[in-house]
């Protein structure tokens, strides 16, 4: 006799004696069929559960990625303005380093940080749901989130550059009050900031394409 216990299948001996080879094989056949049916039902239930987990995870990941894309598109537009401002600051500082009069027009130290989430992707990996997803989808998701991580890293570096530049202004109240030593030092910091902003611009373009590819 076949019964399903807590998380496992149990096979019990027959309640009556078996008489003859034919009856033995009939009983064996019954047990085998019962086992196959029980295993098929168990596998079907597991497959349905895994499919539900996968669909739920993919929906959450795509929703998270769609929101990230919107924020990144807005940030990408701000990067150009920030680069223009840094170019104006570099021109001002280089003129000051040569003892020339220069205007501070167009200079701003505003920097827009965008927080790109990855909670849905990390949860899918931590719970093992990723293994139930199609390989092509996983590859696209992974590429997008890897590029996103690189962008976030550059953001943090660029923010440090801005904080350093702000410290010059905070110490002197006005860029025109910068000492010659501070001017020379700030030129190097501004160039680093421009380089980081340029890298952010390039990676943001690649990231937008990765988002679009993964969201198809």
C-alpha positions as CSV (number, residue, x, y, z in Angstrom):
1,X,0.0,0.0,0.0
2,X,1.3,3.5,-0.9
3,X,0.8,6.6,1.3
4,X,2.3,10.1,1.3
5,X,3.8,11.1,4.6
6,X,5.2,14.5,5.7
7,X,7.3,15.4,2.7
8,X,8.0,11.8,1.6
9,X,6.3,8.8,0.1
10,X,5.8,5.7,2.3
11,X,5.2,2.2,1.0
12,X,3.5,-0.2,3.5
13,X,3.3,-4.0,3.2
14,X,0.0,-5.5,2.0
15,X,-2.7,-6.0,4.6
16,X,-3.3,-9.5,3.5
17,X,-1.1,-12.4,2.4
18,X,-0.2,-12.6,-1.3
19,X,-1.0,-15.9,-2.9
20,X,0.8,-16.8,-6.1
21,X,3.2,-15.2,-8.4
22,X,0.5,-13.5,-10.4
23,X,-0.9,-11.7,-7.4
24,X,2.6,-10.7,-6.3
25,X,3.4,-9.1,-9.7
26,X,0.0,-7.4,-9.7
27,X,0.7,-5.9,-6.3
28,X,4.2,-4.8,-7.4
29,X,2.7,-3.3,-10.5
30,X,0.1,-1.4,-8.4
31,X,2.9,0.0,-6.1
32,X,5.0,1.0,-9.1
33,X,2.1,2.8,-10.8
34,X,1.2,4.5,-7.6
35,X,4.8,5.7,-7.1
36,X,5.0,7.1,-10.6
37,X,1.7,8.9,-10.3
38,X,2.7,10.4,-6.9
39,X,6.1,11.5,-8.2
40,X,4.5,13.0,-11.3
41,X,2.1,15.0,-9.1
42,X,4.9,16.1,-6.8
43,X,7.1,17.2,-9.8
44,X,4.1,19.0,-11.4
45,X,3.4,20.9,-8.1
46,X,7.1,21.8,-7.8
47,X,7.3,22.9,-11.4
48,X,4.2,25.1,-10.9
49,X,5.7,26.6,-7.8
50,X,9.0,27.3,-9.5
51,X,7.2,28.9,-12.5
52,X,5.3,31.1,-10.2
53,X,8.5,32.2,-8.3
54,X,10.2,32.9,-11.7
55,X,7.3,34.9,-13.1
56,X,7.0,36.9,-9.9
57,X,10.8,37.6,-9.7
58,X,11.0,38.6,-13.4
59,X,8.0,41.0,-13.0
60,X,9.7,42.6,-9.9
61,X,13.1,42.8,-11.7
62,X,11.6,44.4,-14.8
63,X,9.6,46.9,-12.7
64,X,12.7,47.8,-10.7
65,X,14.7,48.1,-13.9
66,X,12.0,50.3,-15.6
67,X,12.1,52.7,-12.6
68,X,15.9,52.8,-12.8
69,X,15.8,53.6,-16.4
70,X,13.5,56.6,-15.9
71,X,15.8,57.9,-13.2
72,X,18.9,57.4,-15.3
73,X,17.4,59.1,-18.3
74,X,16.8,62.2,-16.2
75,X,20.3,62.0,-14.7
76,X,21.9,61.7,-18.2
77,X,20.4,65.0,-19.2
78,X,21.8,66.6,-16.0
79,X,25.3,65.2,-16.7
80,X,25.7,67.4,-19.8
81,X,24.9,70.5,-17.8
82,X,27.3,69.5,-15.1
83,X,30.1,69.0,-17.7
84,X,29.4,72.4,-19.2
85,X,29.7,73.9,-15.7
86,X,33.0,72.1,-15.0
87,X,34.3,73.3,-18.4
88,X,33.4,76.9,-17.4
89,X,35.2,76.4,-14.0
90,X,38.3,75.0,-15.7
91,X,38.4,78.0,-18.0
92,X,38.1,80.4,-15.1
93,X,40.8,78.6,-13.1
94,X,43.2,78.4,-16.0
95,X,42.8,82.1,-16.6
96,X,43.4,82.8,-12.9
97,X,46.6,80.7,-13.0
98,X,47.9,82.9,-15.8
99,X,47.0,86.1,-13.9
100,X,44.2,87.0,-16.3
101,X,40.8,88.4,-15.4
102,X,38.1,85.8,-15.7
103,X,34.3,85.5,-15.1
104,X,32.6,83.0,-12.9
105,X,29.5,83.1,-15.1
106,X,28.1,79.6,-15.9
107,X,29.9,78.0,-12.9
108,X,27.8,75.8,-10.6
109,X,28.7,73.1,-8.2
110,X,25.4,71.3,-8.4
111,X,25.6,67.5,-8.8
112,X,22.6,65.2,-9.2
113,X,22.9,61.8,-7.6
114,X,20.6,59.1,-8.8
115,X,20.1,56.0,-6.7
116,X,19.7,52.9,-9.0
117,X,18.1,50.0,-7.1
118,X,19.1,46.3,-7.3
119,X,17.1,44.8,-4.5
120,X,14.9,42.7,-6.8
121,X,18.0,41.2,-8.6
122,X,19.8,40.5,-5.3
123,X,16.7,38.8,-3.9
124,X,16.3,36.6,-6.9
125,X,20.0,35.5,-6.6
126,X,19.8,35.0,-2.8
127,X,16.7,32.9,-3.0
128,X,17.9,30.8,-5.9
129,X,15.0,31.8,-8.2
130,X,17.6,32.8,-10.9
131,X,18.2,29.1,-11.7
132,X,14.5,28.8,-12.9
133,X,14.8,31.7,-15.3
134,X,15.7,31.4,-19.0
135,X,19.5,31.7,-19.6
136,X,19.1,34.6,-22.1
137,X,17.0,36.6,-19.7
138,X,19.5,36.0,-16.8
139,X,22.4,37.1,-19.1
140,X,20.6,40.3,-20.0
141,X,19.6,41.1,-16.4
142,X,23.2,40.4,-15.2
143,X,24.7,42.6,-17.9
144,X,22.4,45.5,-17.0
145,X,23.0,45.2,-13.3
146,X,26.8,44.9,-13.7
147,X,26.8,48.1,-15.8
148,X,24.6,49.7,-13.2
149,X,27.1,48.9,-10.5
150,X,29.9,50.5,-12.5
151,X,27.8,53.6,-12.9
152,X,27.0,53.8,-9.2
153,X,30.7,53.4,-8.4
154,X,31.6,56.3,-10.7
155,X,28.8,58.4,-9.2
156,X,30.4,58.0,-5.8
157,X,33.8,59.0,-7.1
158,X,32.4,62.0,-8.8
159,X,30.5,63.1,-5.7
160,X,33.9,63.0,-3.8
161,X,35.3,65.3,-6.5
162,X,32.4,67.7,-6.0
163,X,32.8,67.7,-2.2
164,X,36.5,68.5,-2.6
165,X,35.7,71.4,-5.0
166,X,33.0,72.7,-2.7
167,X,35.6,72.8,0.1
168,X,37.6,75.4,-1.8
169,X,34.6,77.7,-2.0
170,X,33.6,77.0,1.6
171,X,37.0,78.0,2.8
172,X,37.2,81.2,0.7
173,X,33.5,82.1,0.4
174,X,34.0,83.1,-3.3
175,X,36.1,81.5,-6.1
176,X,37.7,85.0,-6.7
177,X,39.2,84.7,-3.2
178,X,41.1,81.5,-4.0
179,X,44.9,81.7,-3.5
180,X,47.2,80.9,-6.3
181,X,48.1,77.5,-4.7
182,X,44.4,76.6,-4.4
183,X,43.8,77.6,-8.0
184,X,46.5,75.2,-9.2
185,X,45.2,72.4,-7.0
186,X,41.6,73.0,-8.0
187,X,42.6,72.8,-11.7
188,X,43.7,69.2,-11.2
189,X,40.5,68.4,-9.2
190,X,38.3,69.9,-11.9
191,X,40.0,67.9,-14.6
192,X,39.4,64.7,-12.6
193,X,35.8,65.7,-12.2
194,X,35.3,66.3,-15.9
195,X,36.9,62.9,-16.6
196,X,34.5,61.1,-14.2
197,X,31.5,63.0,-15.6
198,X,32.6,61.9,-19.1
199,X,32.8,58.3,-18.0
200,X,29.4,58.6,-16.3
201,X,28.0,59.9,-19.6
202,X,29.4,57.1,-21.6
203,X,28.4,54.3,-19.2
204,X,24.9,55.8,-18.8
205,X,24.4,55.5,-22.6
206,X,25.5,51.8,-22.4
207,X,23.3,51.2,-19.4
208,X,20.2,52.7,-21.1
209,X,20.8,50.3,-24.0
210,X,21.2,47.3,-21.5
211,X,18.0,48.3,-19.8
212,X,16.1,48.5,-23.1
213,X,17.5,45.1,-24.2
214,X,16.5,43.4,-20.9
215,X,13.1,45.0,-20.9
216,X,12.1,43.7,-24.4
